[in-house]
Amino acid sequence: MGSFTLTIRCFGVFRTFGDKLSVSIEPGTSLLQVKEALARQLGESHRSLIDASALANDKSILPKTYVFHDVEDLSILPPVCGG
């Protein structure tokens, strides 16, 4: 299987970038590598926010050691999400 695209729903401060972000990755890409790709896409000035934020799929918040093998719908959750 070749590269695939992760769709990431935005919450909190990430909504300033739109409702969703997309990152193209290869199978075997780690969560930390996805965050690195987001920092490149959104700009280095947002790196500390991205690093402090959690990525979650439809089942749970993903650990830093998580590895992506297939398409998943994700959400990025900043450290503080208000209503």
Secondary structure as the mmCIF struct_conf table of DSSP 4:
data_model
#
loop_
_struct_conf.conf_type_id
_struct_conf.id
_struct_conf.beg_label_comp_id
_struct_conf.beg_label_asym_id
_struct_conf.beg_label_seq_id
_struct_conf.end_label_comp_id
_struct_conf.end_label_asym_id
_struct_conf.end_label_seq_id
STRN STRN1 PHE A 4 CYS A 10
HELX_RH_3T_P HELX_RH_3T_P1 GLY A 12 PHE A 17
BEND BEND1 ASP A 19 ASP A 19
STRN STRN2 LYS A 20 ILE A 25
TURN_TY1_P TURN_TY1_P1 PRO A 27 GLY A 28
STRN STRN3 THR A 29 SER A 30
HELX_RH_AL_P HELX_RH_AL_P1 LEU A 31 LEU A 42
HELX_RH_3T_P HELX_RH_3T_P2 GLU A 44 HIS A 46
HELX_RH_AL_P HELX_RH_AL_P2 ARG A 47 ALA A 52
BEND BEND2 SER A 53 SER A 53
STRN STRN4 ALA A 54 ALA A 56
BEND BEND3 ASP A 58 LYS A 59
STRN STRN5 ILE A 61 ILE A 61
HELX_LH_PP_P HELX_LH_PP_P1 LEU A 62 PRO A 63
TURN_TY1_P TURN_TY1_P2 LYS A 64 THR A 65
STRN STRN6 VAL A 67 PHE A 68
BEND BEND4 ASP A 70 ASP A 70
STRN STRN7 ASP A 73 LEU A 77
BEND BEND5 PRO A 79 PRO A 79
#
